[in-house]
Amino acid sequence: MLSGGRSSEHDISLLSGESVRAGLAEAGHDVVDVRLARDGTWSSDGSEVELRAGRGLLRADCAFPVLHGPFGEDGTVQGLLECLDVPYVGAGVLPAALCMDKVVFKDVLARAGMPQVDYRAIREGDDPAVLEPLGLPVFVKPARLGSSVGIAKVSEPGELDGALRDAFTHDPLVIAEAMSSGLEVECSVLGNRDPIASQPGEILLAAGESGWYDFEAKYSPGGMELVVPARIPEAVRERVRELAVETFRLTGCTGLARVDFFVEGDEVLVNELNTMPGFTPTSVYAKLFDASGVPYAELVDRLCRLAVERHERERAYRH
């Protein structure tokens, strides 16, 4: 199991790793813990890990990269694991990179005609006037970070420059999204060729929070409440599940993903897809499957089996 990493989500990854480690042990697996330091060093049992192409990883049957954000969830570690020739949980190189980049992800969805909020991309030095068609409020986000890091809600024109400056400290590419007044609903997906969707859950924020699903709401105990199933009509819940699987397939994902939506009445809008969602005690992915009849230990066990299945299938092709 890989946890830590170089991104600003290092500490969240360590918390996710603790939960996954316990779940795998409960499922009967012998867990080899690999810690990725903030400087990128890999270590296990106090010794630096030697990585040799084609030689696997510490004789493990499967790698579970519980890594969030850049240098872990963006295709980089996935590419390294491919070179090591070790099965690994989650999306492959291209889907991981595609889904990490919010602009590319939304462009792909737009090309496929998927419903989503209006958005614009902006780079350092661009004229902020390109964002005017979105109106206010808008959410300004670094394009390639997760866990709501660096995100700001802009409600007044005078707030925009500061929000952009903050976002650009994380990423030279920024996305601005029109605000949706809909419910925030999330749905977990599990599988390879025949993925299944969990029951959707509705995100309720605690009183006194920022009014949107920010970092503190995601990771502070009591910061949010998850209502499963989401309090939306049954036909709309099924539409959420359908779009979750469709988005998963469209982007080429495997293993797992959490797809986030806005639900405006009967209309369902895709917001984001996370290829390695959090596995901390407050995280939504596993909670949704637990409420759908797949307990935590069984879930992480199935993810490892899916990883091995995908590895065996892909190695059967001639290159």
C-alpha positions, 0 to 999 in steps of 0.5 A: 500500500502506497500513502503520503506523497508529494502533494498538498494532500500528503496528510490526507493520504496518510489518514486514508492509508491507515483506514485501507491498511486496517480494511485489507488486514481485516480481509485477510491480506498481509499489508506491506506499507510503503511511505512516500515522503514529501520529497518523493522518497519511497521507504518501507520498514525504515529502508528506502525502496529500490525500484527496478523496471519489470521487477514488481514492488516488494514482491507484492501481489497488488499495489494500492496507491492511496495517493491524492492529488499531483504526483499520485492521482494524476497518472505519474505513479500509475506510469511508474507502477506500469514500468514496475509491472505490478497490478495496481488499484484504480485508474490507468495512466491516461484516465488518471491524468484526464480526470485530474485535469478539470479542464480536460475532463470537462472538455471531454464531457462537453464533447460527449454532450454530458450535462454540466455547469458552464465553465471557463479555463484561464491561465496566468496572464490571461484577461479575467474578462474571459470569465464574465459570461459565467456571471457571479457567483463563480467557483475559482479552482486550480485545475489539477488539485483535489480535496477543495485545495485552493478553491474560492467562491467569488460573489463580488467582482472585487474578490476575483483577483484575489481568488485567481492569485491564490489559485495560481499559487497552486497551478498555472491553469485555473478553472472557473465554474458557474454556481449551481443552486442544486443539491450536492450529490455523490455516487461511488462506482466499482468495477472494470468492464461491468462497473456498478454504482452505489446508492447516491448520497446527499451532502449536507453541510454543518451550520456555520460552514462556508456554505459549500463543500470546502476542505474543512467540511470534507475532513473535519468531524461533523463538517458535513452529513451524508444522507443515503440515499439522497433525498431526491425522487427515485427516477433522479437517483437512477439518473445519477447512477446511470450518469456515474457509470457513463462518466466512468466508462467515458473517461476509461476508468477502472477499479473505482471512482467517485462521481460528484453531481449537482441535482437541480430539480429533475436535472442532473449535472456532472461536476467531477470524477475522483479516481482515488477518492478519500478513504478516511473515516469521514470519506464518502466513497466507502460509506456509499458502498457500505450503505449499498451492501458492500462493507469496507473490508469487502470493498478494499478486497474487491478493489485489489482483485479488480486490479489483478484482473485488469493487469492479467487481461492487459498483459494478455494483449500483444504489444 
